[in-house]
Structures are given as structure tokens and as C-alpha cells.
Amino acid sequence: MKNFTFFFFLALFLISGIYSSMYAQSDSAKTEMTDSVSSKHDHGKLHKHKHDWNFSCDFVDSHESKDPFITLFYGGSELSMHGLNSDFSRNGFGEAKIGYLSLDKAYKETILIKFNSHYIDISGGSQNLYYGNLSDGLNAQTLQFGLGWSRGYGYNMGNSNIVLTHSFGVNWTRLRLDDTVQNSLDAKKLAYYDNTFRFGINTESGIQAQIIPYLSVNAAYNRSLVYPRVMFWKAAGSILTECIGYGLVDKFVDNIIKSTPSAAPIVNFLLKNGIAYGMYELRKVKMNFPFGDESPMMANTFKVGLTFAF
């Protein structure tokens, strides 16, 4: 099982490399995309840099104008599993992300900007963090760490900006049950997760608004899938299918940027997060859709936070 997880993780990097290459090639096709927006020191002053063809995982890519950042989130999270007779109580949720981001001018003299970031993150969920009335159900705590990539388009407004994003990540999640599961079938399903780290993936839709230099406010909705076990080829095929969909959206949005730049951030946001939502719903029953398999653990999280860019 550990070997399968390692090779699955390696395959995700290769898939991401293909996706990054597609994205970089579409950037190169726009010959006017040569201005980089500084999000910190020069308060919106433009700099020129060359966009090269790229075939690498974006998490380790070394583009220019990468700014370190830290994001702190707080919100509420809810666990679920298709076919489970028991319900989970709601949890409070805290998360920290650390990584690098860039903001580049997307096309000619428009206010359109392109956002790109990669990061590592650690998060946790617990009833002790919940801000509202506790609900009935199993009390379970979660601990998760992983890494992710985020892309999107937005609007530059001088010293401020607003960006609509789509994110994809891989993670390891540990579930700790504080209650005894009364239903024997449920207990058998949850035994795969209890007190052990399991591999998974997540997607996130978000909006980020820079209100002053160095500081942005965020709101995001994250949907996470945790595998009870990794079926390598099926899982890789399912994720590749999703990435192909994102690549097609990139090509479509490239054409929108050339014709109606102001519509690109909204169209990109709706289409990519629409694909992510559809795949999430289909994977509720069969975690490696369209290649079958059993139901995974799922987590839905709404969160707000602050991003500090340096």
C-alpha cells in the first residue's frame, strides 16, 4: 500500500507537469503577455519578463516575480460518506498555507491579471474549534497536510486587485474518532481511516481581494476526498480525466481573453470549478470515476482568511 501511494503521488506530479506545460504553451502563444505586475514593492508598477516554454511541475517551477506568502484560514467543515448510516457532527476548521505566488499582466493594456501560486498546507478540524451550535453525530477530529496549486484571473485596480481562483491539491488525512460507532457496518468502513493517515485529493474555489499592499482577504470553498486505499491506475486515470477538462478550459479562456478580456476571470472560475464540482459529486459513489471503485470519505469546508505577501 505504501508503495502504491508513493507511485501515485509521483504520477500526480507528472500529470501536473503535463497540465503546466499546456498552460505555459498557451501563455507563449500570447506575444503581448510580457509585463509582470509587482504585488508588493512597486505598488502596481509593471516589469517585463520573458515567458518561456515550460515542462515541469508548477510546484517546483522557478518563474520570475514569485512572492512568498502565508495564508491563515478559519471556517467550518463537515465530513460525510456515501452509504454511511451514521452522521458526523460539524467541526471548526483552521488552516495555514505557505508558498509562493505571482501576479502577471494577462493581455495588452487591459486591467486583466493572471494569478498563480503553489503552497504547502496544514489544517485541522475539531468540535472544539466550532463557532456555532454543535450538531448531533459522531465526534471526529481531522489532521491534514499536503501541497497544492492555485490558478486564476482577476482585475488590477492600481494598489489593489481582486482574483477568482481554482485550486487542486494532494493531501494526507488522519481521522480520529472520539465516539464509538454503534452500527457495525459503519464501524467496519470507518476502521480504514481511524488513527491512520490516508492519501487524498482536494479542489477549491476561492476569491482573493488585495485591499492594501502585502495584505489580502480570502473566502474559499474546499471539497476534499480521502481514499480508503489507493488503486493506482484507476485513480491516476480519474485525475488525468479531470486535468484534461481543465486543459480544454484553458484553451477556451485563451480565446475569450483575446476577444473579451473582462469576461475571462468569471468564465474561467465558473468552468473550472464546475468541472471540479461535477467530478466531486460523481466520486462520492465511485471514488475513481469513471473507473469505478468504492465510496471515499468526503469533507466540505467553507473558510475565510488573510494572506500576507512579502
Backbone bond lengths (Angstrom), bond angles and torsions (degrees), N, CA, C in turn:
res aa  C-N    CA-C-N  psi(-1)  N-CA   C-N-CA  omega(-1)  CA-C   N-CA-C  phi
1 M - - - 1.465 - - 1.519 111.36 -
2 K 1.335 117.77 -43.27 1.464 120.37 179.86 1.524 111.17 -62.85
3 N 1.364 116.20 -38.64 1.455 119.11 179.09 1.520 111.06 -65.87
4 F 1.339 116.90 -40.24 1.457 120.33 177.56 1.515 110.75 -60.90
5 T 1.335 116.63 -42.81 1.461 120.05 -179.60 1.516 111.26 -63.20
6 F 1.334 117.07 -41.52 1.459 120.40 179.90 1.529 110.85 -62.14
7 F 1.349 116.94 -48.63 1.453 119.35 -178.43 1.519 112.05 -68.72
8 F 1.329 116.40 -30.93 1.460 119.72 175.36 1.523 110.71 -64.72
9 F 1.317 115.41 -42.88 1.467 120.63 178.30 1.525 110.40 -62.92
10 L 1.341 117.27 -40.99 1.455 121.64 177.48 1.527 110.80 -62.56
11 A 1.320 116.67 -40.74 1.465 120.25 179.74 1.517 111.33 -64.29
12 L 1.323 116.64 -36.01 1.461 119.88 177.92 1.523 110.98 -62.13
13 F 1.331 116.79 -38.86 1.465 119.40 176.75 1.530 110.70 -63.12
14 L 1.345 117.02 -40.27 1.455 120.00 179.42 1.527 110.88 -66.40
15 I 1.341 116.46 -42.17 1.455 120.61 177.41 1.513 110.39 -61.39
16 S 1.333 115.51 -43.84 1.458 119.59 179.07 1.522 110.94 -63.11
17 G 1.342 116.57 -34.31 1.456 120.40 177.38 1.512 111.77 -63.14
18 I 1.341 116.24 -41.52 1.460 120.04 177.29 1.519 110.38 -62.42
19 Y 1.330 115.29 -44.86 1.463 120.55 179.92 1.527 110.65 -63.36
20 S 1.340 117.26 -41.12 1.460 120.62 178.76 1.518 110.91 -64.69
21 S 1.342 116.19 -37.30 1.455 120.04 178.79 1.517 111.39 -63.67
22 M 1.344 116.13 -42.94 1.457 120.51 178.18 1.517 110.22 -60.65
23 Y 1.331 115.07 -42.23 1.464 120.50 -178.68 1.529 110.57 -66.56
24 A 1.344 116.73 -41.48 1.458 120.42 -178.78 1.522 111.59 -68.29
25 Q 1.335 116.87 -36.94 1.454 119.61 178.78 1.511 111.05 -64.68
26 S 1.347 116.57 -38.83 1.456 119.40 178.12 1.516 110.71 -66.37
27 D 1.338 117.15 -32.76 1.464 120.35 175.38 1.521 110.93 -65.37
28 S 1.349 116.68 -41.38 1.453 120.32 -177.63 1.516 111.26 -66.24
29 A 1.330 116.19 -28.89 1.461 119.79 -178.78 1.515 111.69 -67.66
30 K 1.334 117.90 -21.50 1.455 121.50 177.21 1.522 108.08 -91.26
31 T 1.282 119.13 96.00 1.454 121.71 -175.13 1.513 112.47 -67.12
32 E 1.330 116.92 -20.13 1.461 119.07 -179.31 1.512 112.42 -80.99
33 M 1.315 118.84 -9.62 1.458 121.25 -174.51 1.525 109.49 -82.64
34 T 1.317 117.11 76.31 1.457 121.27 -176.23 1.513 113.29 -125.69
35 D 1.318 118.01 3.78 1.460 120.72 -177.91 1.511 110.21 -107.32
36 S 1.304 116.32 131.30 1.470 121.68 177.13 1.518 110.09 -104.66
37 V 1.330 116.47 134.09 1.452 120.94 179.68 1.521 109.56 -92.96
38 S 1.300 116.58 123.77 1.457 120.29 175.19 1.513 108.58 -81.05
39 S 1.325 116.94 124.17 1.457 120.51 -177.59 1.514 112.51 -93.29
40 K 1.339 118.01 7.10 1.452 117.56 -176.84 1.503 112.88 -141.53
41 H 1.334 120.13 -78.78 1.458 121.99 -165.33 1.525 114.00 -64.27
42 D 1.355 117.89 -38.79 1.453 120.01 -173.54 1.518 112.86 -101.75
43 H 1.328 117.77 7.38 1.462 122.44 173.34 1.520 112.75 51.15
44 G 1.337 116.36 51.73 1.454 121.02 174.64 1.517 114.38 96.57
45 K 1.319 119.47 -2.62 1.466 121.53 178.55 1.524 109.38 -65.67
46 L 1.347 116.62 139.57 1.454 121.13 -175.76 1.515 111.76 -88.64
47 H 1.326 114.73 141.65 1.463 121.86 174.54 1.507 108.01 -126.61
48 K 1.322 116.79 149.92 1.462 120.72 177.94 1.522 110.03 -97.46
49 H 1.337 114.14 138.45 1.466 118.22 170.40 1.521 108.42 -150.31
50 K 1.305 115.39 155.27 1.456 121.92 -173.60 1.514 110.53 -86.88
51 H 1.351 116.84 135.83 1.461 122.50 174.76 1.526 108.45 -95.09
52 D 1.311 117.19 112.93 1.460 121.59 -179.75 1.517 110.53 -98.20
53 W 1.341 115.11 158.44 1.452 119.56 172.34 1.520 108.02 -65.69
54 N 1.310 114.92 143.99 1.453 119.19 -170.33 1.520 109.70 -141.34
55 F 1.329 115.92 133.22 1.467 119.54 172.68 1.520 107.57 -133.74
56 S 1.307 115.19 84.22 1.467 119.54 -178.56 1.506 109.55 -159.66
57 C 1.321 115.50 160.74 1.448 119.84 174.08 1.521 108.78 -66.10
58 D 1.326 117.01 128.15 1.459 120.30 -174.07 1.522 112.17 -64.32
59 F 1.340 117.38 -20.12 1.457 119.09 -179.80 1.521 112.26 -66.70
60 V 1.318 116.94 -28.22 1.462 119.84 -179.66 1.516 111.88 -112.08
61 D 1.327 117.47 9.01 1.457 120.87 -179.41 1.520 109.99 -71.55
62 S 1.327 116.70 151.24 1.461 120.82 -175.02 1.520 111.12 -120.17
63 H 1.339 117.64 61.93 1.453 121.05 174.79 1.521 109.94 -70.02
64 E 1.336 115.57 163.70 1.448 119.89 174.48 1.529 110.15 -75.72
65 S 1.320 115.31 168.76 1.460 122.70 173.14 1.525 113.09 60.20
66 K 1.315 117.54 34.88 1.456 121.20 175.23 1.524 109.19 -88.73
67 D 1.324 116.70 124.33 1.456 121.67 -179.51 1.525 110.07 -107.45
68 P 1.322 118.66 130.75 1.469 120.04 174.57 1.534 110.17 -63.57
69 F 1.329 115.62 146.78 1.463 118.63 177.14 1.518 110.86 -147.09
70 I 1.329 115.05 157.66 1.458 123.44 172.56 1.524 107.04 -130.94
71 T 1.325 116.99 131.02 1.463 121.75 176.64 1.521 109.03 -121.35
72 L 1.316 116.01 133.40 1.452 122.69 176.41 1.526 109.03 -115.96
73 F 1.336 116.91 126.72 1.459 122.79 -177.59 1.528 110.83 -118.45
74 Y 1.336 114.47 151.55 1.462 121.38 168.72 1.520 107.91 -141.41
75 G 1.336 116.78 143.13 1.453 119.08 179.69 1.511 112.56 -174.51
76 G 1.320 115.28 -157.06 1.453 122.30 179.62 1.509 110.74 -125.53
77 S 1.330 116.77 144.67 1.460 122.23 -175.45 1.520 110.37 -133.08
78 E 1.333 115.25 148.06 1.459 120.55 179.40 1.522 110.02 -137.15
79 L 1.328 116.73 127.16 1.457 123.35 179.33 1.521 110.60 -91.58
80 S 1.329 116.23 152.56 1.461 120.89 176.77 1.522 109.29 -159.70
81 M 1.339 114.81 163.04 1.460 121.11 174.34 1.514 108.10 -153.01
82 H 1.329 115.96 129.73 1.465 120.63 179.71 1.533 109.88 -62.00
83 G 1.322 116.44 132.53 1.455 121.07 178.26 1.507 114.67 85.59
84 L 1.346 117.71 -1.71 1.460 121.16 178.76 1.529 108.86 -83.04
85 N 1.313 117.49 131.16 1.467 121.42 -179.61 1.524 112.25 -80.61
86 S 1.305 116.97 -23.63 1.466 121.94 -179.85 1.522 109.90 -91.98
87 D 1.324 116.24 147.80 1.456 122.08 175.32 1.520 110.08 -103.98
88 F 1.324 115.63 156.77 1.458 121.63 175.38 1.522 110.03 -101.10
89 S 1.309 116.35 147.99 1.456 120.27 172.61 1.529 109.39 -76.79
90 R 1.326 116.37 158.45 1.460 120.57 177.92 1.525 110.38 -72.74
91 N 1.311 114.73 148.02 1.468 121.07 179.16 1.518 111.10 -120.15
92 G 1.318 116.12 149.14 1.451 120.15 164.18 1.514 108.56 -76.87
93 F 1.311 116.79 159.67 1.468 120.41 -170.62 1.520 109.89 -141.70
94 G 1.325 116.25 134.21 1.453 121.79 174.56 1.520 109.69 -131.59
95 E 1.341 116.08 144.34 1.469 120.03 -176.15 1.518 110.43 -149.19
96 A 1.324 115.72 147.41 1.464 122.62 172.89 1.520 108.56 -129.80
97 K 1.339 116.18 132.39 1.453 122.50 174.99 1.516 108.67 -118.90
98 I 1.327 116.48 142.40 1.454 121.28 175.31 1.524 107.97 -138.61
99 G 1.329 116.47 132.81 1.455 119.12 -177.59 1.506 112.05 -178.76
100 Y 1.340 116.39 -149.65 1.458 123.11 -177.29 1.521 109.42 -131.61
101 L 1.326 116.06 144.49 1.458 120.93 178.11 1.523 110.40 -135.52
102 S 1.321 115.65 160.17 1.458 121.03 174.97 1.515 109.20 -141.88
103 L 1.328 115.81 149.06 1.455 123.77 173.26 1.521 107.65 -125.76
104 D 1.320 116.31 119.19 1.466 121.50 -178.19 1.520 110.19 -121.31
105 K 1.329 115.76 145.43 1.454 119.42 173.43 1.520 108.37 -64.68
106 A 1.333 117.14 131.97 1.456 120.09 -170.35 1.516 114.39 -91.85
107 Y 1.326 118.89 -30.44 1.460 117.51 -175.15 1.515 111.14 -163.66
108 K 1.324 116.20 121.03 1.463 123.86 173.24 1.524 112.53 46.91
109 E 1.347 115.41 -131.57 1.466 120.25 -175.79 1.524 112.21 -102.32
110 T 1.337 117.15 18.57 1.458 119.96 -179.14 1.525 110.28 -77.54
111 I 1.325 115.69 170.39 1.468 121.49 177.16 1.529 110.71 -86.06
112 L 1.324 117.80 3.49 1.459 122.07 -177.12 1.524 110.98 -70.75
113 I 1.337 117.00 132.78 1.455 122.69 177.68 1.524 110.33 -126.01
114 K 1.329 114.95 153.70 1.466 122.36 179.08 1.523 108.68 -111.74
115 F 1.328 115.87 129.29 1.467 122.47 -178.40 1.520 109.43 -106.88
116 N 1.332 116.17 139.06 1.460 121.77 177.26 1.514 108.56 -146.77
117 S 1.328 117.79 134.30 1.466 120.12 177.39 1.519 110.26 -149.50
118 H 1.313 116.20 156.44 1.454 122.65 169.92 1.516 107.71 -138.57
119 Y 1.320 116.99 150.47 1.462 119.33 -168.26 1.530 111.35 -161.26
120 I 1.310 114.86 162.74 1.461 122.16 164.79 1.518 106.62 -110.86
121 D 1.319 116.88 152.86 1.455 118.86 -178.55 1.522 111.09 -144.98
122 I 1.314 114.99 155.27 1.454 122.46 173.76 1.518 107.36 -138.05
123 S 1.329 116.50 137.30 1.456 120.28 -176.12 1.521 110.15 -146.65
124 G 1.318 115.38 164.34 1.447 121.24 178.63 1.509 111.15 -151.78
125 G 1.324 116.15 148.76 1.452 122.06 177.56 1.515 110.91 -127.91
126 S 1.339 116.46 138.49 1.459 120.83 -178.49 1.529 109.75 -159.86
127 Q 1.323 116.78 150.40 1.458 120.36 173.48 1.523 111.04 -60.24
128 N 1.326 117.04 -30.23 1.466 120.72 -178.34 1.528 112.29 -65.50
129 L 1.356 117.05 -19.43 1.453 121.24 179.74 1.524 112.61 -95.50
130 Y 1.335 117.39 -4.85 1.459 119.93 -173.06 1.514 111.22 -75.41
131 Y 1.331 115.99 137.74 1.464 121.89 -173.88 1.525 113.05 -93.37
132 G 1.355 118.84 -15.26 1.461 121.80 -175.16 1.512 111.95 -109.12
133 N 1.337 115.15 -163.66 1.454 120.70 177.75 1.524 109.87 -73.37
134 L 1.313 116.07 132.90 1.456 120.31 -179.46 1.518 110.48 -69.45
135 S 1.335 116.27 141.02 1.458 121.67 179.90 1.524 109.77 -99.03
136 D 1.327 115.77 162.06 1.455 120.47 176.12 1.528 109.68 -72.30
137 G 1.321 115.85 152.97 1.456 119.77 178.45 1.517 111.44 136.94
138 L 1.321 114.90 179.03 1.454 120.61 -179.53 1.526 110.39 -67.93
139 N 1.308 114.87 134.92 1.457 120.61 176.71 1.528 107.98 -90.13
140 A 1.325 116.35 115.03 1.467 121.18 -177.78 1.518 109.46 -135.67
141 Q 1.310 116.33 135.56 1.456 121.87 176.62 1.536 109.55 -103.79
142 T 1.321 115.91 146.41 1.461 120.31 179.94 1.527 110.46 -124.68
143 L 1.314 115.18 147.29 1.456 123.09 171.77 1.521 106.75 -133.43
144 Q 1.328 116.65 129.53 1.462 120.51 -174.09 1.523 110.74 -139.79
145 F 1.320 116.33 140.05 1.458 121.17 171.07 1.520 108.45 -139.79
146 G 1.332 115.84 153.23 1.451 119.08 -178.22 1.509 111.39 -179.01
147 L 1.316 115.79 -162.56 1.461 121.95 177.38 1.518 108.76 -143.25
148 G 1.337 115.46 158.05 1.454 118.23 -175.83 1.509 113.07 -156.41
149 W 1.324 115.11 171.45 1.455 124.76 179.34 1.520 108.35 -129.20
150 S 1.301 117.47 142.36 1.458 121.22 -179.83 1.524 109.15 -135.38
151 R 1.340 116.38 135.53 1.458 121.99 178.46 1.517 109.76 -138.04
152 G 1.317 115.35 156.53 1.447 119.60 176.68 1.513 111.44 175.58
153 Y 1.306 115.32 -179.76 1.459 122.73 177.01 1.523 108.86 -126.24
154 G 1.326 115.15 158.15 1.448 119.61 179.70 1.507 112.04 -159.08
155 Y 1.320 115.50 -164.28 1.450 122.39 -174.96 1.525 110.32 -124.16
156 N 1.333 115.46 127.25 1.453 121.33 177.34 1.532 109.63 -88.92
157 M 1.334 116.41 129.90 1.460 121.64 -179.29 1.528 110.32 -127.73
158 G 1.322 115.04 48.59 1.453 119.75 179.21 1.512 111.72 82.12
159 N 1.332 116.39 -110.57 1.460 120.56 -179.85 1.521 113.12 -84.59
160 S 1.312 117.46 0.37 1.459 122.04 178.69 1.520 109.61 -134.41
161 N 1.329 116.21 165.66 1.454 120.94 177.10 1.517 109.60 -158.00
162 I 1.324 115.93 164.82 1.457 121.81 174.67 1.523 108.23 -135.56
163 V 1.333 116.64 133.71 1.464 122.07 -173.20 1.523 109.59 -130.91
164 L 1.332 116.33 138.82 1.464 123.45 174.64 1.526 107.69 -107.16
165 T 1.329 117.63 126.48 1.460 120.70 -169.44 1.523 113.19 -125.07
166 H 1.319 113.84 158.59 1.462 123.59 168.10 1.520 107.26 -129.24
167 S 1.331 117.41 135.21 1.467 121.75 -177.21 1.523 110.56 -127.24
168 F 1.322 114.18 150.32 1.467 121.92 174.89 1.525 107.84 -134.64
169 G 1.324 117.35 137.81 1.453 119.68 -178.69 1.516 112.73 -147.64
170 V 1.312 115.37 163.81 1.459 123.28 171.95 1.525 107.60 -116.86
171 N 1.334 116.09 149.38 1.458 118.42 -173.69 1.529 111.72 -154.81
172 W 1.316 113.86 163.37 1.461 122.47 171.37 1.521 107.36 -120.51
173 T 1.327 116.16 130.17 1.463 121.75 -173.26 1.523 110.40 -126.22
174 R 1.335 114.71 134.12 1.466 120.27 173.16 1.523 108.62 -112.63
175 L 1.322 116.25 128.23 1.458 123.25 176.05 1.522 108.68 -104.87
176 R 1.330 116.00 131.57 1.460 119.32 175.92 1.522 108.86 -123.58
177 L 1.324 115.92 114.84 1.454 121.46 -179.56 1.520 110.12 -84.21
178 D 1.334 115.69 124.40 1.464 120.55 177.73 1.517 112.11 -94.59
179 D 1.332 117.48 -10.16 1.464 122.81 178.69 1.522 110.26 -114.33
180 T 1.306 115.67 155.91 1.457 121.42 175.18 1.526 109.17 -82.25
181 V 1.320 116.49 130.87 1.463 121.48 179.21 1.516 108.44 -83.46
182 Q 1.327 115.76 117.43 1.458 120.34 -174.79 1.524 112.36 -76.57
183 N 1.325 117.08 -38.24 1.455 120.90 -178.82 1.527 109.61 -75.57
184 S 1.320 116.69 124.62 1.472 120.61 -174.28 1.527 112.08 -66.35
185 L 1.346 117.56 -37.16 1.461 120.12 178.77 1.521 110.80 -67.03
186 D 1.338 116.05 -40.88 1.463 119.84 176.86 1.520 110.91 -64.24
187 A 1.332 115.87 -41.17 1.467 119.87 180.00 1.516 111.41 -60.70
188 K 1.333 116.76 -37.49 1.467 120.94 179.45 1.523 110.66 -66.75
189 K 1.350 117.23 -41.98 1.470 120.65 179.77 1.520 111.48 -66.18
190 L 1.333 116.13 -42.79 1.461 120.15 -175.60 1.519 112.68 -76.61
191 A 1.328 117.15 -16.37 1.461 120.19 178.94 1.526 111.80 -63.09
192 Y 1.354 117.40 -25.19 1.468 120.88 177.39 1.531 111.34 -64.25
193 Y 1.335 116.58 -26.89 1.462 120.99 -172.38 1.524 113.84 -104.48
194 D 1.323 117.12 -26.13 1.462 121.00 -170.12 1.524 111.96 -63.70
195 N 1.348 115.45 121.73 1.462 123.13 175.77 1.523 114.12 58.07
196 T 1.324 116.54 34.83 1.458 120.00 174.63 1.525 108.70 -147.67
197 F 1.323 117.11 149.01 1.457 120.96 179.72 1.525 109.62 -84.59
198 R 1.334 114.96 131.92 1.463 121.47 179.08 1.522 109.70 -123.58
199 F 1.329 114.60 144.81 1.456 121.22 -178.36 1.523 110.65 -77.64
200 G 1.346 116.53 149.52 1.446 119.84 177.93 1.520 111.96 -163.18
201 I 1.326 116.47 -178.89 1.452 123.27 177.26 1.518 108.79 -131.85
202 N 1.331 116.35 161.25 1.458 119.72 176.88 1.519 110.68 -148.98
203 T 1.322 115.62 153.59 1.459 122.42 173.36 1.518 108.35 -126.85
204 E 1.330 115.38 153.90 1.460 119.47 -175.31 1.517 110.75 -146.43
205 S 1.314 116.48 134.28 1.461 122.43 171.99 1.522 107.70 -107.32
206 G 1.341 116.48 137.18 1.455 117.97 -174.30 1.514 113.14 -151.52
207 I 1.314 114.44 163.44 1.454 122.40 173.31 1.520 107.85 -130.71
208 Q 1.317 115.98 133.46 1.468 121.84 -177.72 1.518 108.97 -128.49
209 A 1.318 116.16 126.97 1.465 121.57 -179.25 1.519 109.44 -122.75
210 Q 1.342 115.73 117.41 1.465 120.38 175.09 1.528 107.85 -83.24
211 I 1.322 115.79 116.02 1.463 119.89 -177.13 1.522 112.00 -94.04
212 I 1.313 116.64 -32.87 1.461 123.01 173.51 1.520 107.19 -143.02
213 P 1.343 118.83 160.15 1.466 119.47 176.72 1.531 111.18 -53.16
214 Y 1.305 116.00 139.12 1.465 125.00 178.53 1.526 114.20 82.92
215 L 1.343 119.71 -18.47 1.463 120.96 -172.12 1.521 111.62 -129.50
216 S 1.359 115.77 129.46 1.466 122.12 176.54 1.517 109.30 -130.80
217 V 1.322 115.91 151.42 1.460 121.62 172.82 1.524 108.20 -105.39
218 N 1.330 116.12 146.98 1.460 121.52 -173.87 1.523 111.38 -132.62
219 A 1.313 115.15 149.60 1.457 122.82 167.44 1.527 106.72 -138.32
220 A 1.330 117.67 136.55 1.466 120.12 -174.82 1.521 110.54 -150.27
221 Y 1.335 113.92 154.45 1.460 121.46 174.48 1.518 107.72 -124.71
222 N 1.322 116.49 119.21 1.456 122.50 -173.93 1.524 110.09 -113.24
223 R 1.327 115.36 137.54 1.467 120.75 176.06 1.521 107.32 -125.68
224 S 1.321 115.19 121.91 1.462 121.50 -172.75 1.523 110.63 -119.26
225 L 1.326 115.48 140.66 1.462 123.37 177.62 1.530 107.92 -117.94
226 V 1.331 116.54 132.31 1.468 121.68 179.28 1.524 108.68 -120.90
227 Y 1.334 115.95 120.75 1.461 120.91 -177.38 1.533 111.07 -78.32
228 P 1.335 117.85 136.79 1.464 119.02 170.69 1.527 111.29 -71.05
229 R 1.329 115.19 -27.71 1.458 123.04 175.76 1.519 107.38 -159.07
230 V 1.303 117.49 157.48 1.466 121.73 -176.70 1.523 109.85 -102.93
231 M 1.342 115.50 117.43 1.465 122.49 171.54 1.529 105.83 -98.43
232 F 1.323 116.50 98.44 1.458 122.77 -164.21 1.527 114.02 -51.56
233 W 1.316 118.03 -60.24 1.459 120.48 -172.36 1.518 111.63 -67.64
234 K 1.318 117.23 -38.55 1.463 120.45 178.92 1.525 110.88 -65.64
235 A 1.335 115.93 -44.86 1.463 119.80 -179.05 1.527 110.91 -65.75
236 A 1.330 116.86 -43.23 1.462 120.33 178.98 1.524 111.00 -63.01
237 G 1.324 117.06 -40.30 1.454 120.63 178.50 1.516 112.45 -65.03
238 S 1.324 116.80 -39.10 1.460 121.37 178.72 1.522 111.31 -64.43
239 I 1.322 116.64 -44.48 1.466 120.76 -178.86 1.524 110.65 -70.19
240 L 1.331 117.52 -38.15 1.461 120.38 177.21 1.525 110.69 -62.02
241 T 1.343 116.82 -39.85 1.457 120.73 176.73 1.526 110.97 -58.28
242 E 1.327 116.26 -42.97 1.468 120.68 178.67 1.525 110.91 -65.11
243 C 1.334 117.49 -43.18 1.462 121.10 -178.52 1.526 112.10 -65.59
244 I 1.320 117.20 -33.73 1.464 119.96 175.64 1.524 109.86 -61.84
245 G 1.319 115.97 -40.98 1.457 120.04 176.57 1.514 112.00 -59.74
246 Y 1.343 117.19 -42.71 1.467 120.50 178.34 1.528 110.98 -64.55
247 G 1.322 116.40 -38.40 1.467 120.02 178.89 1.517 112.18 -63.13
248 L 1.335 116.85 -39.53 1.458 120.65 177.45 1.525 111.17 -65.18
249 V 1.329 115.97 -37.29 1.462 119.61 177.01 1.525 110.39 -64.04
250 D 1.342 117.29 -40.89 1.466 120.77 178.35 1.529 111.00 -56.94
251 K 1.326 116.28 -45.05 1.469 119.85 -179.81 1.525 110.70 -63.43
252 F 1.323 116.24 -41.45 1.454 120.76 -179.87 1.527 110.95 -64.89
253 V 1.329 116.63 -43.28 1.464 121.07 -179.17 1.525 110.66 -67.76
254 D 1.339 118.38 -32.88 1.468 121.05 175.26 1.527 111.01 -54.75
255 N 1.322 116.33 -42.56 1.460 120.22 -179.93 1.523 111.62 -70.23
256 I 1.330 116.30 -35.24 1.468 119.82 177.61 1.527 110.09 -65.40
257 I 1.346 116.97 -39.02 1.465 120.63 179.39 1.528 110.63 -59.29
258 K 1.319 116.80 -37.97 1.465 120.33 -178.54 1.527 112.24 -72.39
259 S 1.337 116.20 -31.22 1.463 119.14 -175.41 1.521 113.25 -98.68
260 T 1.344 116.91 -45.92 1.471 121.87 -177.86 1.527 108.64 -138.22
261 P 1.330 118.28 77.27 1.474 121.11 -173.52 1.520 114.01 -55.78
262 S 1.310 118.09 -37.22 1.464 119.99 -175.41 1.528 113.28 -64.98
263 A 1.339 116.86 -20.27 1.464 120.20 -179.68 1.523 113.07 -87.04
264 A 1.338 117.57 -15.28 1.469 121.53 -172.74 1.523 113.99 -59.00
265 P 1.356 120.59 -46.53 1.464 119.05 -178.64 1.524 113.44 -58.58
266 I 1.335 116.53 -41.02 1.465 120.39 -177.29 1.519 111.08 -71.90
267 V 1.337 117.10 -44.01 1.467 120.68 -179.84 1.527 110.30 -64.31
268 N 1.324 117.24 -45.55 1.463 121.30 178.80 1.526 111.11 -59.21
269 F 1.332 115.64 -44.23 1.474 121.56 -179.80 1.524 110.75 -61.95
270 L 1.322 117.80 -48.19 1.460 121.55 -176.50 1.520 112.39 -67.54
271 L 1.326 117.35 -43.02 1.463 119.95 -176.52 1.524 112.31 -71.09
272 K 1.326 117.16 -47.01 1.468 118.85 -177.72 1.526 111.79 -67.60
273 N 1.315 116.45 -43.45 1.458 118.12 179.19 1.523 111.73 -73.44
274 G 1.347 116.86 -23.52 1.453 120.08 172.51 1.521 111.54 -66.64
275 I 1.338 116.63 -42.52 1.464 120.57 175.55 1.527 110.43 -61.90
276 A 1.330 116.63 -45.31 1.460 120.82 -179.73 1.526 111.28 -60.95
277 Y 1.333 116.46 -42.37 1.468 120.81 179.22 1.528 110.84 -63.94
278 G 1.341 116.01 -44.80 1.452 119.48 -179.99 1.520 112.79 -62.42
279 M 1.338 116.98 -43.55 1.458 120.44 178.46 1.517 111.60 -64.98
280 Y 1.331 116.61 -37.68 1.460 120.44 178.21 1.529 110.58 -61.77
281 E 1.326 116.79 -46.62 1.460 120.28 -179.52 1.524 111.32 -62.80
282 L 1.329 117.15 -40.88 1.457 120.76 179.70 1.527 111.75 -68.86
283 R 1.336 116.77 -31.80 1.462 120.31 -179.41 1.521 112.98 -80.35
284 K 1.315 118.16 -9.85 1.456 119.82 177.03 1.521 111.35 -57.47
285 V 1.316 116.08 -39.25 1.466 121.20 -177.87 1.520 110.84 -91.80
286 K 1.338 116.10 -44.33 1.464 121.25 -179.34 1.516 107.65 -126.65
287 M 1.316 116.54 105.98 1.464 122.00 -168.13 1.524 113.40 -62.92
288 N 1.335 117.94 -22.27 1.459 120.63 -179.15 1.529 111.33 -112.28
289 F 1.323 116.97 34.14 1.458 120.84 179.08 1.538 110.03 -50.70
290 P 1.334 118.45 136.78 1.469 129.39 6.68 1.523 114.43 -92.61
291 F 1.319 117.70 22.29 1.460 121.46 -174.33 1.527 112.76 -105.71
292 G 1.339 116.83 20.91 1.455 120.34 171.65 1.511 114.19 77.60
293 D 1.320 115.23 -162.40 1.464 126.44 179.09 1.517 112.37 99.22
294 E 1.333 116.48 -178.81 1.457 122.69 -170.01 1.527 112.63 -84.45
295 S 1.339 114.85 -179.94 1.463 120.53 -178.53 1.526 110.81 -85.06
296 P 1.336 117.78 139.72 1.467 121.56 179.50 1.526 111.14 -97.78
297 M 1.303 116.04 174.28 1.462 121.98 167.57 1.524 107.80 -79.60
298 M 1.337 116.53 138.33 1.452 121.24 -179.28 1.529 109.20 -124.59
299 A 1.335 116.03 150.82 1.461 121.28 176.96 1.520 109.34 -139.45
300 N 1.321 116.71 128.07 1.467 122.88 175.47 1.520 108.47 -108.89
301 T 1.327 116.82 129.74 1.461 120.68 -175.59 1.521 110.72 -135.80
302 F 1.322 116.42 126.91 1.457 121.35 170.28 1.525 107.28 -107.34
303 K 1.343 117.26 134.74 1.446 120.01 -173.27 1.520 111.43 -148.31
304 V 1.294 115.92 154.91 1.476 123.00 173.60 1.524 107.46 -128.24
305 G 1.336 115.56 154.69 1.454 117.18 -176.38 1.511 113.75 -166.86
306 L 1.325 114.07 -175.61 1.462 123.59 179.34 1.515 108.89 -126.88
307 T 1.336 116.16 138.99 1.454 122.51 175.53 1.521 109.77 -114.08
308 F 1.321 116.09 128.02 1.459 122.76 177.12 1.524 108.08 -109.51
309 A 1.340 117.89 112.31 1.461 123.01 178.91 1.527 109.10 -101.85
310 F 1.328 115.87 141.93 1.469 120.06 -173.26 1.533 111.21 -120.08
